Amino acid sequence: MGPRDIILAPVITEKAVGVLNEKKYTFRVAKAANKIQIAKAVEEIFGVKVAKVNTISMKGHLRRQGRFEGYTPSWKKAVVSLTEDSKTIEFFDGMF
């Protein structure tokens, strides 16, 4: 699994944008990826130094369409903390 297969998309929510000034970045990641793989992928893609990775398995939400109901897919979220001397990720710079 390559780095682009592990990091799927950034998560842009009010809570995720609120912790950007603490050098914490939130990503949607592959369900099979572990913390070590996520840290290496972020370091390789963005050229930063990762201090810590927290992962959360997000359960799918119940959605209804008329009389039919089902669940959205489950997914995995990773909150990546960078070291103090690391540069910021440029993609997120204009958001806070």
Chimera marker file (.cmm) of the C-alpha trace (Angstrom):
<marker_set name="trace">
<marker id="1" x="0.000" y="0.000" z="0.000" r="1" g="1" b="0" radius="0.5"/>
<marker id="2" x="1.505" y="3.318" z="-1.094" r="1" g="1" b="0" radius="0.5"/>
<marker id="3" x="1.209" y="6.631" z="0.770" r="1" g="1" b="0" radius="0.5"/>
<marker id="4" x="-1.531" y="7.889" z="-1.579" r="1" g="1" b="0" radius="0.5"/>
<marker id="5" x="-3.515" y="4.699" z="-0.903" r="1" g="1" b="0" radius="0.5"/>
<marker id="6" x="-3.319" y="5.294" z="2.873" r="1" g="1" b="0" radius="0.5"/>
<marker id="7" x="-4.212" y="9.019" z="3.027" r="1" g="1" b="0" radius="0.5"/>
<marker id="8" x="-7.553" y="9.282" z="1.219" r="1" g="1" b="0" radius="0.5"/>
<marker id="9" x="-8.793" y="12.826" z="1.933" r="1" g="1" b="0" radius="0.5"/>
<marker id="10" x="-8.535" y="15.699" z="4.412" r="1" g="1" b="0" radius="0.5"/>
<marker id="11" x="-11.371" y="16.128" z="6.900" r="1" g="1" b="0" radius="0.5"/>
<marker id="12" x="-12.633" y="19.724" z="6.893" r="1" g="1" b="0" radius="0.5"/>
<marker id="13" x="-15.007" y="20.167" z="9.825" r="1" g="1" b="0" radius="0.5"/>
<marker id="14" x="-15.407" y="22.892" z="12.401" r="1" g="1" b="0" radius="0.5"/>
<marker id="15" x="-13.660" y="20.811" z="15.061" r="1" g="1" b="0" radius="0.5"/>
<marker id="16" x="-10.825" y="19.773" z="12.710" r="1" g="1" b="0" radius="0.5"/>
<marker id="17" x="-10.175" y="23.373" z="11.652" r="1" g="1" b="0" radius="0.5"/>
<marker id="18" x="-10.242" y="24.484" z="15.306" r="1" g="1" b="0" radius="0.5"/>
<marker id="19" x="-7.141" y="22.438" z="16.198" r="1" g="1" b="0" radius="0.5"/>
<marker id="20" x="-5.045" y="23.453" z="13.164" r="1" g="1" b="0" radius="0.5"/>
<marker id="21" x="-3.174" y="26.091" z="15.194" r="1" g="1" b="0" radius="0.5"/>
<marker id="22" x="-1.988" y="23.274" z="17.501" r="1" g="1" b="0" radius="0.5"/>
<marker id="23" x="-0.430" y="21.536" z="14.443" r="1" g="1" b="0" radius="0.5"/>
<marker id="24" x="-3.063" y="18.768" z="14.463" r="1" g="1" b="0" radius="0.5"/>
<marker id="25" x="-4.360" y="17.691" z="11.072" r="1" g="1" b="0" radius="0.5"/>
<marker id="26" x="-7.269" y="15.336" z="10.385" r="1" g="1" b="0" radius="0.5"/>
<marker id="27" x="-7.412" y="12.896" z="7.467" r="1" g="1" b="0" radius="0.5"/>
<marker id="28" x="-9.685" y="10.155" z="6.178" r="1" g="1" b="0" radius="0.5"/>
<marker id="29" x="-7.456" y="7.065" z="5.900" r="1" g="1" b="0" radius="0.5"/>
<marker id="30" x="-7.656" y="3.477" z="4.667" r="1" g="1" b="0" radius="0.5"/>
<marker id="31" x="-9.371" y="1.138" z="7.130" r="1" g="1" b="0" radius="0.5"/>
<marker id="32" x="-6.474" y="-1.351" z="7.007" r="1" g="1" b="0" radius="0.5"/>
<marker id="33" x="-3.762" y="1.269" z="7.736" r="1" g="1" b="0" radius="0.5"/>
<marker id="34" x="-2.099" y="1.360" z="11.155" r="1" g="1" b="0" radius="0.5"/>
<marker id="35" x="-0.588" y="4.347" z="12.985" r="1" g="1" b="0" radius="0.5"/>
<marker id="36" x="2.978" y="3.697" z="11.782" r="1" g="1" b="0" radius="0.5"/>
<marker id="37" x="1.894" y="3.495" z="8.142" r="1" g="1" b="0" radius="0.5"/>
<marker id="38" x="-0.187" y="6.678" z="8.504" r="1" g="1" b="0" radius="0.5"/>
<marker id="39" x="2.746" y="8.586" z="10.051" r="1" g="1" b="0" radius="0.5"/>
<marker id="40" x="5.142" y="7.504" z="7.278" r="1" g="1" b="0" radius="0.5"/>
<marker id="41" x="2.601" y="8.387" z="4.579" r="1" g="1" b="0" radius="0.5"/>
<marker id="42" x="2.043" y="11.915" z="5.967" r="1" g="1" b="0" radius="0.5"/>
<marker id="43" x="5.797" y="12.482" z="6.290" r="1" g="1" b="0" radius="0.5"/>
<marker id="44" x="6.395" y="11.323" z="2.718" r="1" g="1" b="0" radius="0.5"/>
<marker id="45" x="3.525" y="13.215" z="1.069" r="1" g="1" b="0" radius="0.5"/>
<marker id="46" x="3.797" y="16.548" z="2.916" r="1" g="1" b="0" radius="0.5"/>
<marker id="47" x="7.477" y="16.593" z="4.015" r="1" g="1" b="0" radius="0.5"/>
<marker id="48" x="6.754" y="17.163" z="7.728" r="1" g="1" b="0" radius="0.5"/>
<marker id="49" x="7.759" y="15.471" z="10.998" r="1" g="1" b="0" radius="0.5"/>
<marker id="50" x="4.991" y="13.532" z="12.767" r="1" g="1" b="0" radius="0.5"/>
<marker id="51" x="4.978" y="13.365" z="16.579" r="1" g="1" b="0" radius="0.5"/>
<marker id="52" x="1.811" y="11.341" z="17.207" r="1" g="1" b="0" radius="0.5"/>
<marker id="53" x="-1.113" y="9.716" z="15.397" r="1" g="1" b="0" radius="0.5"/>
<marker id="54" x="-4.550" y="9.076" z="16.919" r="1" g="1" b="0" radius="0.5"/>
<marker id="55" x="-7.008" y="6.917" z="14.962" r="1" g="1" b="0" radius="0.5"/>
<marker id="56" x="-10.778" y="6.647" z="15.257" r="1" g="1" b="0" radius="0.5"/>
<marker id="57" x="-13.030" y="4.107" z="13.517" r="1" g="1" b="0" radius="0.5"/>
<marker id="58" x="-16.125" y="6.031" z="12.446" r="1" g="1" b="0" radius="0.5"/>
<marker id="59" x="-19.366" y="4.072" z="12.265" r="1" g="1" b="0" radius="0.5"/>
<marker id="60" x="-21.696" y="4.677" z="9.306" r="1" g="1" b="0" radius="0.5"/>
<marker id="61" x="-24.803" y="6.797" z="9.930" r="1" g="1" b="0" radius="0.5"/>
<marker id="62" x="-28.367" y="5.649" z="9.383" r="1" g="1" b="0" radius="0.5"/>
<marker id="63" x="-29.904" y="7.357" z="6.339" r="1" g="1" b="0" radius="0.5"/>
<marker id="64" x="-33.457" y="7.116" z="5.003" r="1" g="1" b="0" radius="0.5"/>
<marker id="65" x="-34.778" y="7.608" z="1.481" r="1" g="1" b="0" radius="0.5"/>
<marker id="66" x="-38.542" y="7.462" z="1.745" r="1" g="1" b="0" radius="0.5"/>
<marker id="67" x="-39.454" y="4.103" z="3.218" r="1" g="1" b="0" radius="0.5"/>
<marker id="68" x="-36.011" y="2.618" z="2.557" r="1" g="1" b="0" radius="0.5"/>
<marker id="69" x="-33.201" y="2.925" z="5.061" r="1" g="1" b="0" radius="0.5"/>
<marker id="70" x="-29.566" y="1.952" z="5.168" r="1" g="1" b="0" radius="0.5"/>
<marker id="71" x="-26.199" y="2.902" z="6.564" r="1" g="1" b="0" radius="0.5"/>
<marker id="72" x="-23.463" y="5.020" z="5.030" r="1" g="1" b="0" radius="0.5"/>
<marker id="73" x="-20.096" y="3.234" z="4.832" r="1" g="1" b="0" radius="0.5"/>
<marker id="74" x="-17.909" y="3.022" z="7.934" r="1" g="1" b="0" radius="0.5"/>
<marker id="75" x="-14.510" y="4.733" z="7.655" r="1" g="1" b="0" radius="0.5"/>
<marker id="76" x="-11.335" y="5.491" z="9.596" r="1" g="1" b="0" radius="0.5"/>
<marker id="77" x="-10.162" y="8.931" z="10.703" r="1" g="1" b="0" radius="0.5"/>
<marker id="78" x="-6.638" y="9.880" z="11.793" r="1" g="1" b="0" radius="0.5"/>
<marker id="79" x="-5.609" y="12.982" z="13.764" r="1" g="1" b="0" radius="0.5"/>
<marker id="80" x="-1.922" y="13.618" z="13.068" r="1" g="1" b="0" radius="0.5"/>
<marker id="81" x="0.091" y="15.799" z="15.488" r="1" g="1" b="0" radius="0.5"/>
<marker id="82" x="3.288" y="17.372" z="14.163" r="1" g="1" b="0" radius="0.5"/>
<marker id="83" x="6.443" y="18.151" z="16.145" r="1" g="1" b="0" radius="0.5"/>
<marker id="84" x="7.083" y="21.713" z="17.358" r="1" g="1" b="0" radius="0.5"/>
<marker id="85" x="9.971" y="22.299" z="14.910" r="1" g="1" b="0" radius="0.5"/>
<marker id="86" x="8.072" y="20.886" z="11.914" r="1" g="1" b="0" radius="0.5"/>
<marker id="87" x="6.653" y="23.138" z="9.210" r="1" g="1" b="0" radius="0.5"/>
<marker id="88" x="2.886" y="23.322" z="8.667" r="1" g="1" b="0" radius="0.5"/>
<marker id="89" x="0.998" y="21.555" z="5.885" r="1" g="1" b="0" radius="0.5"/>
<marker id="90" x="0.422" y="24.158" z="3.170" r="1" g="1" b="0" radius="0.5"/>
<marker id="91" x="-2.981" y="22.780" z="2.122" r="1" g="1" b="0" radius="0.5"/>
<marker id="92" x="-4.503" y="23.760" z="5.489" r="1" g="1" b="0" radius="0.5"/>
<marker id="93" x="-2.778" y="27.168" z="5.855" r="1" g="1" b="0" radius="0.5"/>
<marker id="94" x="-5.637" y="29.357" z="4.609" r="1" g="1" b="0" radius="0.5"/>
<marker id="95" x="-8.293" y="27.726" z="6.792" r="1" g="1" b="0" radius="0.5"/>
<marker id="96" x="-7.702" y="29.322" z="10.201" r="1" g="1" b="0" radius="0.5"/>
<link id1="1" id2="2" r="1" g="1" b="0" radius="0.2"/>
<link id1="2" id2="3" r="1" g="1" b="0" radius="0.2"/>
<link id1="3" id2="4" r="1" g="1" b="0" radius="0.2"/>
<link id1="4" id2="5" r="1" g="1" b="0" radius="0.2"/>
<link id1="5" id2="6" r="1" g="1" b="0" radius="0.2"/>
<link id1="6" id2="7" r="1" g="1" b="0" radius="0.2"/>
<link id1="7" id2="8" r="1" g="1" b="0" radius="0.2"/>
<link id1="8" id2="9" r="1" g="1" b="0" radius="0.2"/>
<link id1="9" id2="10" r="1" g="1" b="0" radius="0.2"/>
<link id1="10" id2="11" r="1" g="1" b="0" radius="0.2"/>
<link id1="11" id2="12" r="1" g="1" b="0" radius="0.2"/>
<link id1="12" id2="13" r="1" g="1" b="0" radius="0.2"/>
<link id1="13" id2="14" r="1" g="1" b="0" radius="0.2"/>
<link id1="14" id2="15" r="1" g="1" b="0" radius="0.2"/>
<link id1="15" id2="16" r="1" g="1" b="0" radius="0.2"/>
<link id1="16" id2="17" r="1" g="1" b="0" radius="0.2"/>
<link id1="17" id2="18" r="1" g="1" b="0" radius="0.2"/>
<link id1="18" id2="19" r="1" g="1" b="0" radius="0.2"/>
<link id1="19" id2="20" r="1" g="1" b="0" radius="0.2"/>
<link id1="20" id2="21" r="1" g="1" b="0" radius="0.2"/>
<link id1="21" id2="22" r="1" g="1" b="0" radius="0.2"/>
<link id1="22" id2="23" r="1" g="1" b="0" radius="0.2"/>
<link id1="23" id2="24" r="1" g="1" b="0" radius="0.2"/>
<link id1="24" id2="25" r="1" g="1" b="0" radius="0.2"/>
<link id1="25" id2="26" r="1" g="1" b="0" radius="0.2"/>
<link id1="26" id2="27" r="1" g="1" b="0" radius="0.2"/>
<link id1="27" id2="28" r="1" g="1" b="0" radius="0.2"/>
<link id1="28" id2="29" r="1" g="1" b="0" radius="0.2"/>
<link id1="29" id2="30" r="1" g="1" b="0" radius="0.2"/>
<link id1="30" id2="31" r="1" g="1" b="0" radius="0.2"/>
<link id1="31" id2="32" r="1" g="1" b="0" radius="0.2"/>
<link id1="32" id2="33" r="1" g="1" b="0" radius="0.2"/>
<link id1="33" id2="34" r="1" g="1" b="0" radius="0.2"/>
<link id1="34" id2="35" r="1" g="1" b="0" radius="0.2"/>
<link id1="35" id2="36" r="1" g="1" b="0" radius="0.2"/>
<link id1="36" id2="37" r="1" g="1" b="0" radius="0.2"/>
<link id1="37" id2="38" r="1" g="1" b="0" radius="0.2"/>
<link id1="38" id2="39" r="1" g="1" b="0" radius="0.2"/>
<link id1="39" id2="40" r="1" g="1" b="0" radius="0.2"/>
<link id1="40" id2="41" r="1" g="1" b="0" radius="0.2"/>
<link id1="41" id2="42" r="1" g="1" b="0" radius="0.2"/>
<link id1="42" id2="43" r="1" g="1" b="0" radius="0.2"/>
<link id1="43" id2="44" r="1" g="1" b="0" radius="0.2"/>
<link id1="44" id2="45" r="1" g="1" b="0" radius="0.2"/>
<link id1="45" id2="46" r="1" g="1" b="0" radius="0.2"/>
<link id1="46" id2="47" r="1" g="1" b="0" radius="0.2"/>
<link id1="47" id2="48" r="1" g="1" b="0" radius="0.2"/>
<link id1="48" id2="49" r="1" g="1" b="0" radius="0.2"/>
<link id1="49" id2="50" r="1" g="1" b="0" radius="0.2"/>
<link id1="50" id2="51" r="1" g="1" b="0" radius="0.2"/>
<link id1="51" id2="52" r="1" g="1" b="0" radius="0.2"/>
<link id1="52" id2="53" r="1" g="1" b="0" radius="0.2"/>
<link id1="53" id2="54" r="1" g="1" b="0" radius="0.2"/>
<link id1="54" id2="55" r="1" g="1" b="0" radius="0.2"/>
<link id1="55" id2="56" r="1" g="1" b="0" radius="0.2"/>
<link id1="56" id2="57" r="1" g="1" b="0" radius="0.2"/>
<link id1="57" id2="58" r="1" g="1" b="0" radius="0.2"/>
<link id1="58" id2="59" r="1" g="1" b="0" radius="0.2"/>
<link id1="59" id2="60" r="1" g="1" b="0" radius="0.2"/>
<link id1="60" id2="61" r="1" g="1" b="0" radius="0.2"/>
<link id1="61" id2="62" r="1" g="1" b="0" radius="0.2"/>
<link id1="62" id2="63" r="1" g="1" b="0" radius="0.2"/>
<link id1="63" id2="64" r="1" g="1" b="0" radius="0.2"/>
<link id1="64" id2="65" r="1" g="1" b="0" radius="0.2"/>
<link id1="65" id2="66" r="1" g="1" b="0" radius="0.2"/>
<link id1="66" id2="67" r="1" g="1" b="0" radius="0.2"/>
<link id1="67" id2="68" r="1" g="1" b="0" radius="0.2"/>
<link id1="68" id2="69" r="1" g="1" b="0" radius="0.2"/>
<link id1="69" id2="70" r="1" g="1" b="0" radius="0.2"/>
<link id1="70" id2="71" r="1" g="1" b="0" radius="0.2"/>
<link id1="71" id2="72" r="1" g="1" b="0" radius="0.2"/>
<link id1="72" id2="73" r="1" g="1" b="0" radius="0.2"/>
<link id1="73" id2="74" r="1" g="1" b="0" radius="0.2"/>
<link id1="74" id2="75" r="1" g="1" b="0" radius="0.2"/>
<link id1="75" id2="76" r="1" g="1" b="0" radius="0.2"/>
<link id1="76" id2="77" r="1" g="1" b="0" radius="0.2"/>
<link id1="77" id2="78" r="1" g="1" b="0" radius="0.2"/>
<link id1="78" id2="79" r="1" g="1" b="0" radius="0.2"/>
<link id1="79" id2="80" r="1" g="1" b="0" radius="0.2"/>
<link id1="80" id2="81" r="1" g="1" b="0" radius="0.2"/>
<link id1="81" id2="82" r="1" g="1" b="0" radius="0.2"/>
<link id1="82" id2="83" r="1" g="1" b="0" radius="0.2"/>
<link id1="83" id2="84" r="1" g="1" b="0" radius="0.2"/>
<link id1="84" id2="85" r="1" g="1" b="0" radius="0.2"/>
<link id1="85" id2="86" r="1" g="1" b="0" radius="0.2"/>
<link id1="86" id2="87" r="1" g="1" b="0" radius="0.2"/>
<link id1="87" id2="88" r="1" g="1" b="0" radius="0.2"/>
<link id1="88" id2="89" r="1" g="1" b="0" radius="0.2"/>
<link id1="89" id2="90" r="1" g="1" b="0" radius="0.2"/>
<link id1="90" id2="91" r="1" g="1" b="0" radius="0.2"/>
<link id1="91" id2="92" r="1" g="1" b="0" radius="0.2"/>
<link id1="92" id2="93" r="1" g="1" b="0" radius="0.2"/>
<link id1="93" id2="94" r="1" g="1" b="0" radius="0.2"/>
<link id1="94" id2="95" r="1" g="1" b="0" radius="0.2"/>
<link id1="95" id2="96" r="1" g="1" b="0" radius="0.2"/>
</marker_set>
